[in-house]
Amino acid sequence: MKYGLIPINLGVSSVDQMVGMAKKAENLGYESVWTFEHVIVPLDYQSRYPYSASGKMGGDPDVNFVDPLIALSFVAASTSTIRLGTGVNILSQANPVYVAKQSASLDMLSNGRFMLGVGIGWLQEEFAALGVPFEKRGARFDDYLQGMRKIWSGDVVEHQSEFLSWSGFKSFPVPVQNPMPVIMGGSKGKIHERVALYGDGWFAPTSDPAELTVHLDEIRRQCDLIDRDYAEIEITVMWSGQMQPEQIEPFQALGVDRMVVPLFALGADPLAGMSGVAEKLFDQ
């Protein structure tokens, strides 16, 4: 089992604090650090957050929410082995040429340590602030990913679709990793089909083994429909349980590859909490 920490970019007051957490995580043997993304946080919103009973995401609009790729660039420059993941960036509201360029650049500068986690988004007010249509965001997401893989190939890009008109260009650098790991986030809508079609991994927003089983069975079914090997898909779970060794066993039995621990679940002193988790769980 691999272990990560999330989010390295939220609520930090300085680069020293952010980078210090990442360096300590690397020294303790954590495999990865991850970010959250929201470009803006509305004071009030009608959109419903799909992963809490209240329909509201946690956090204060006044808390520092450092851009994920900029945050991970700082972390990459100060570390050497820990992997860097976005958990997840909202691809449907972004410019895919920039996302492809920035991702490839970060992968090159980190010597192949980047994992691009992406989702379709749920916060309509954020799309409006960015001037991006909320409608058809799922179809746009699918199209963007297919186009971005063409950019990462290093070949001449030709991609004409409802959402994109790309022709006759290249973009370098290309990622060190081939393929660039693309990890799908979410558990709603067509996520199972999308993971089977386009994903190198799935970032599961649940830590309930029973619920997780249902999702994994559906991803496996979707893979069978297109004759894809389910074993190719890396499974990541964000886990805020009691972090005892015996609690890992159900996830290992399900074939989970990575457990990502929220920093806010580690108590008032996250640095001490990181050490405690490492002592209990690593080498289990």
C-alpha positions, 0 to 999 in steps of 0.5 A: 500500500502507498500512502499520500497526504492531502491537501498540501496547498490549502490553509498554508501561510508561507512557502516554508510551511508548505515545502516543509510539510512536503519534505517531512512527508518525503523523509518519513516515506510517504509516496505522494502529496496532493492538492485541492483546487478551487480558483474562487470560493463564493461567499454563498452558492446555490450549487450543491456539493455532492460529497457531503450531506449539507451540500456545502464544501468545508473551508472558509473563503478567506483561507489561502488556496494556493494554485495547485500547479504552482504549489506543486512546482515549489514542492518539486524544486525542494524534493527528489522522490515524492510524487505530486498529484492534483486531487483534483483539478477542474478540467472542464473550466480550464483551457486544455492547451494550458493544462497540457503545457503546464502538466508536461512542464511540471512532469519534466521539471520533477523528473516524472513525478507528476500525476494529473488528477482531474474532474468535471466540476460541480460549482456552477458559480465558479464556472460563471466567474471564469466565463465558462459554460457549465452545460456540457461540462462532461462532454467537454471534459472527455474531449479535452482529455483526448485532445491533451493526449495528442499534445503530450504525444509530441506529434503534430496536433490535429483535433477538430470537435464541438469544443476544440479546433486544433490544427498544425502545431506541436507543444514541447516539452512532452511529459517524461512519463508515457503515458502521463498518469491521468487520474479521474476524480468523483463518484457521480454521473458517468465517472465509471465509464470515463475511468474505463475509457480515459483514466489511468487511475480513479481517485475515490471520494469515499472511504467506506469499503462497502460503497467502494466495492459497488464503484469498483465493480462498476468500473470493472464492468465498464472495462469489460465492455470495452475489453480493457484490463481493469488491472491497469487502473490505479485506485486511490482512496482519500481516507480519514479513518482511525488509521490503524493497521487492521483498518487497511486490510479491507482496502487491500482486499479490494485492490486499493493501491493508495490511501491518501490521508487528509492533513486536517484529520491529523489533529492540531499539529499535522507534522506530529500527526504525519509522524504518527501515521508513518509509525503505525502504518508504514511497512504494514 
